[in-house]
Amino acid sequence: ADLKMEVARKFGMIQPFASTTQAVRAVFIIDPLGLVRAILYYPMSNGRNMDEIKRLLIAMQLSDEFKVATPANWQPGEDVIVPPPGSCGAARERVQQAGAGYKCYDWFFCTKSCPKK
């Protein structure tokens, strides 16, 4: 209920050239610390993709908890990306000691099985 459009203007939710009084369809994902982690904008004429919003939320929670990344089009349960190592020695060690569930394609790019929550 933003009848005066104050919140919509503050967050840039008025779609230029589409309307001066209607907000775009926007989704803001805000973490427990109050940080805006993702903003998804949709034209007023089109609805949001709830499956994608849920996928993104699950991916961000997984990344935060297990310090991994998710590739494009990732779906829950699929392999995740292990962040790149901080040094050449750490890279060598990671490739040599990659355990079960790890796949190292090069020193900087390894994936592993999705952690279980």
C-alpha positions in Angstrom: 0.0 0.0 0.0 2.1 2.8 -1.4 -0.7 5.2 -2.3 1.6 8.3 -2.5 4.2 6.2 -4.5 7.0 7.3 -2.0 8.5 3.8 -1.7 8.2 3.2 -5.5 10.0 6.4 -6.2 12.7 5.8 -3.6 13.6 2.4 -5.1 13.3 3.4 -8.7 10.2 1.4 -9.4 8.5 3.8 -11.7 9.0 2.5 -15.2 10.2 5.4 -17.5 7.8 6.3 -20.3 5.2 3.6 -19.2 3.5 5.4 -16.3 4.0 8.3 -13.9 1.7 6.7 -11.3 2.1 3.0 -11.5 5.1 1.0 -10.2 6.8 -1.7 -12.3 6.5 -5.3 -11.0 9.6 -5.6 -8.9 10.9 -8.3 -6.6 13.5 -7.3 -3.9 15.3 -10.1 -2.1 16.6 -8.7 1.2 18.8 -10.8 3.4 18.5 -11.1 7.2 21.1 -8.3 7.6 18.9 -5.9 5.6 21.1 -6.0 2.5 19.4 -5.9 -0.9 20.8 -9.0 -2.6 18.8 -9.1 -5.8 16.3 -6.9 -7.7 14.2 -8.3 -10.5 12.2 -6.0 -12.6 9.3 -7.0 -14.8 7.2 -4.8 -17.1 3.8 -3.9 -15.8 2.3 -6.0 -18.6 4.0 -9.3 -17.5 3.9 -11.3 -14.4 6.8 -12.6 -12.4 8.4 -16.0 -12.7 7.9 -17.5 -9.2 9.9 -20.6 -10.0 12.9 -18.4 -10.8 12.5 -16.3 -7.7 12.4 -19.5 -5.6 15.5 -20.9 -7.4 17.4 -17.7 -6.9 16.5 -17.6 -3.2 17.6 -21.3 -2.7 20.8 -20.6 -4.6 21.7 -17.6 -2.5 21.0 -19.4 0.7 23.2 -22.4 -0.4 26.0 -20.0 -1.5 26.0 -18.2 1.8 25.9 -21.4 3.9 28.5 -23.5 2.0 30.6 -20.8 0.3 30.0 -22.0 -3.2 28.6 -20.5 -6.4 25.9 -21.7 -8.7 26.3 -21.7 -12.5 23.8 -20.4 -15.0 20.6 -22.3 -15.1 21.5 -24.1 -11.9 18.7 -26.1 -10.3 18.6 -27.4 -6.7 20.6 -30.6 -6.3 22.9 -30.0 -9.3 26.7 -29.5 -8.9 28.0 -26.2 -7.6 31.1 -24.3 -8.3 33.9 -24.2 -5.8 35.3 -20.6 -5.6 38.7 -20.1 -7.1 41.7 -20.5 -4.9 43.6 -17.6 -3.5 47.1 -18.7 -4.5 49.0 -21.0 -6.9 49.9 -23.3 -4.0 46.3 -23.5 -2.9 45.2 -24.2 -6.5 47.8 -27.1 -6.8 46.7 -28.5 -3.5 43.0 -28.4 -4.4 43.5 -30.2 -7.7 45.8 -32.8 -6.1 43.5 -33.5 -3.1 40.1 -33.2 -4.8 38.0 -35.7 -3.1 34.9 -37.7 -4.1 32.3 -35.5 -5.7 34.9 -33.0 -6.9 35.6 -32.4 -10.6 38.5 -30.1 -11.5 38.6 -29.0 -15.1 41.6 -26.7 -14.5 43.3 -25.1 -11.5 40.7 -22.3 -11.3 37.5 -24.2 -12.2 36.3 -27.0 -10.0 32.8 -28.2 -9.2 31.4 -30.5 -6.6 28.3 -32.3 -5.6 25.6 -30.0 -4.2 25.9 -29.9 -0.4 23.0 -31.3 1.5 21.2 -28.9 3.8 
